[in-house]
Amino acid sequence: MRGDRRQPDPRLVALAVVVVLAVAAVPFVASTYVVTVALRMVVLSLFALAFNIVFGAADMPSLGHAALFGTGSYVVGLGMVRWDWPFPLVVVAGLTAGALLGIVMGIATLRTQGIYLLLLTLAIGQAVWGLAFQQVRLTGGDNGISRIDRSVLTLGTDGVVGFYWAAVAVVAAAAALLYWFRISIVGTTIEAVGMSPSRLRALGFAVGSARITAFGVSGAFSALAGMLMALGNRFVSPENLAWQLSAEVMLFAILGGASWFAGPVLGVVLVIGTEVVVKDLTDRWPMVLGGLYVLTMLFLPDGVLGALSRRRRDSGGGPDPQPGRDPGPASDVSRGRDSGVATNTGATT
Amino acid sequence: MTAPAVETVGLGRSFGGVRAVHDVSLSVPVGETRAVIGPNGAGKTTLFNLLSGHLDPSTGRIRLFGEDVTDRPAHRRSREGLSRTFQLSNLFADLTVLDNVRLAVAGNDPAARRRFWQPLRTLPRVDDRAREVVATFGLESVAATVEADLAYGQQRVLEIAMALAGEPRVLLLDEPTAGVSRAAAEVITAIVADLPADLTVLVVEHDMEVAFALADQVTVMVEGAELVTAPPAVVRRDPDVIAAYLGTAEVGGPRDRAADA
């Protein structure tokens, strides 16, 4: 995240409250169909925010995050449908499983960067996907697990609107926690890993622990998003673990602006919004998605927020209204991120 | 007799077949300022990377105040009081100057590392010390500026400020004035000259005039090996040193100075 590591600016807090209230008000003004779309956006926003700890903050291009997300989904499916666990146990197990798998990914990729980290996380993700696909007796294989009961989160009513509000509340609380995490000492350390690991070592920080922590926390919150997705759909299948979802969450972060806390959320709204419109017109959505990916890389490498902040800077002329906040990204892109012994070669940022 | 601040025994590092550093045995007493000079490719930066733990040695041992730290990772050596700067700036580009310094203070503050869930700014001790460091190095006017937006000379000053923020016992400075303007170089040289007397400093410096003015002792390295260690006045007249510098293509000022002497 850019700018000073202050406690939240009151204006930002006000904006966040307004956004949450507006999102919560959707069912009052829109159809059930719109609410289901909004529900997907809300849940994927949490996933994208969790992903961005590893991607935007620590500068590690993971392509295995769907495994963390899907692990949460499968713990819900297995725990509630197959094993009949009490709901609190399901929640704890889901968060723990996500965190543990994240830690495993963090340890496995400790010595890698850039494209190698991307391939290794992809491999781990595919292994988890294969497991879910093949353990048919447990997971139902390709058919997945259906009839997940979500009424526990909606105070007895099973309508989509009740669940939507529950999801908005959970995601808003989780996002606030994630923001706190990002400005904390450990969160700042993780961000510093992304900028200059050799310098961080020289200052007395253990870079390896910071990377593993990033994956662990990211894993727990990704799993939380996966749990909400399974409950919302009342269904979980290997699609929740597929690498396509990992690629999609990366697009969310890049398109919105991975250097900003809220960037990934903007990316979710733009991509899912486009998907809804395009799917109405044609069934070639994957092609459009691919095109969107290419165009983003070519024209918006810093995301929409990056382009907006540069434009404000270029056309403004006058001094930045808030010195030290939202600097134009050009300087950061043109600049080598680390020149120490362990040269950091982020492949995607 | 107290143990030297920094001591190496037969220290070596090879990359493939190339011996970047070979059989270097140094002993730097507490409080000394030691300049390390030598032609390009002499192994000065590799030596620093070995000392700081950013590279593992192929042979030899490293002792810090008598304690063997050869097998300790870089961050542990930093916590034991060994601080360093890098030849090329690699600070935290998206953070403000003040946050860069806060992070540097927190790194060597065990209490801060234990309170890892707190926002960096809310630890009064870290914040006070960071502001003090920023003021000491004349960076107050840019405290809220993002590091990437600083002038290069200011980045180098910030780098030294951060290396000193954790109150180290040993400071390794890798070409602190390389690439900066003459004015900025003077500021940095003054900072180095004013460092506390009990701080042990090793400095790689291309500008011989600066190196000789700052150093108590000068170690000359050639092709990865230590050629000679002596006071500046002696090194200036040493025929081996003169020969070593005359034997290389890119020496600039130093050759003339050494040849004149």
Contacts between the chains, C-beta under 8 A, distances in Angstrom:
chain1	res1	chain2	res2	distance
A	1	B	94	7.6
A	2	B	94	5.3
A	2	B	146	7.0
A	3	B	96	7.1
A	3	B	146	7.2
A	4	B	96	5.0
A	4	B	98	7.2
A	4	B	99	6.4
A	4	B	121	7.9
A	4	B	144	6.1
A	5	B	95	7.1
A	5	B	96	7.7
A	5	B	99	4.9
A	5	B	102	7.5
A	5	B	119	6.4
A	5	B	120	4.9
A	5	B	121	5.7
A	6	B	119	7.8
A	6	B	121	6.1
A	7	B	119	6.0
A	7	B	121	7.1
A	7	B	122	7.3
A	180	B	117	7.8
A	180	B	119	7.6
A	181	B	117	8.0
A	183	B	119	4.7
A	183	B	120	7.2
A	184	B	116	6.5
A	184	B	117	5.2
A	184	B	118	6.1
A	184	B	119	5.7
A	184	B	120	7.3
A	185	B	106	5.9
A	185	B	112	6.4
A	185	B	113	7.4
A	185	B	115	6.8
A	185	B	116	4.8
A	185	B	117	7.4
A	185	B	118	6.0
A	185	B	119	7.5
A	185	B	120	5.3
A	185	B	123	7.7
A	186	B	116	4.1
A	186	B	117	6.8
A	188	B	95	7.6
A	188	B	99	7.1
A	188	B	103	6.2
A	188	B	120	5.0
A	189	B	103	7.3
A	189	B	116	7.8
A	191	B	92	7.6
A	191	B	94	7.4
A	191	B	95	7.7
A	192	B	92	5.1
A	192	B	95	7.4
A	192	B	103	6.0
A	195	B	91	7.9
A	195	B	92	4.6
A	195	B	93	5.6
A	195	B	94	6.3
A	195	B	95	7.6
A	196	B	90	4.4
A	196	B	91	6.5
A	196	B	92	5.9
A	196	B	93	7.7
A	198	B	54	5.9
A	198	B	74	7.9
A	198	B	86	7.2
A	198	B	90	6.5
A	199	B	86	6.8
A	199	B	90	5.0
A	199	B	91	6.4
A	199	B	92	7.2
A	200	B	75	7.9
A	200	B	107	7.6
A	201	B	53	7.5
A	201	B	54	6.9
A	201	B	73	7.4
A	201	B	74	4.0
A	201	B	75	5.0
A	201	B	78	7.1
A	202	B	52	6.1
A	202	B	54	7.4
A	202	B	74	6.2
A	202	B	75	8.0
A	202	B	78	5.8
A	202	B	83	7.0
A	202	B	84	5.1
A	202	B	86	7.6
A	202	B	163	7.7
A	203	B	75	7.8
A	203	B	78	6.2
A	203	B	103	6.6
A	203	B	104	5.1
A	203	B	107	3.6
A	203	B	108	7.2
A	203	B	162	7.0
A	203	B	166	6.9
A	204	B	75	5.2
A	204	B	78	3.9
A	204	B	79	4.7
A	204	B	107	3.6
A	204	B	108	4.6
A	204	B	166	6.4
A	205	B	75	5.6
A	205	B	107	5.1
A	205	B	113	7.9
A	206	B	73	7.5
A	206	B	75	5.0
A	207	B	75	7.2
A	259	B	94	6.9
A	323	B	144	5.3
A	323	B	145	6.8
A	324	B	96	5.1
A	324	B	144	3.7
A	324	B	145	5.8
A	324	B	146	6.0
A	327	B	94	7.8
A	327	B	146	4.6
A	327	B	148	6.7
A	327	B	149	5.8
A	331	B	93	7.6
A	331	B	148	4.4
A	331	B	149	6.4
A	332	B	93	5.4
A	332	B	94	6.2
A	332	B	148	5.3
A	335	B	93	6.0
A	335	B	148	6.1
A	336	B	88	7.6
A	336	B	90	7.6
A	337	B	90	7.5
A	337	B	93	7.0
A	338	B	90	4.9
A	339	B	86	6.5
A	339	B	87	7.6
A	339	B	88	3.7
A	339	B	89	7.3
A	339	B	90	4.6
A	340	B	54	6.4
A	340	B	86	5.7
A	340	B	90	5.5
A	341	B	49	5.6
A	341	B	54	4.3
A	341	B	55	5.9
A	342	B	54	7.5
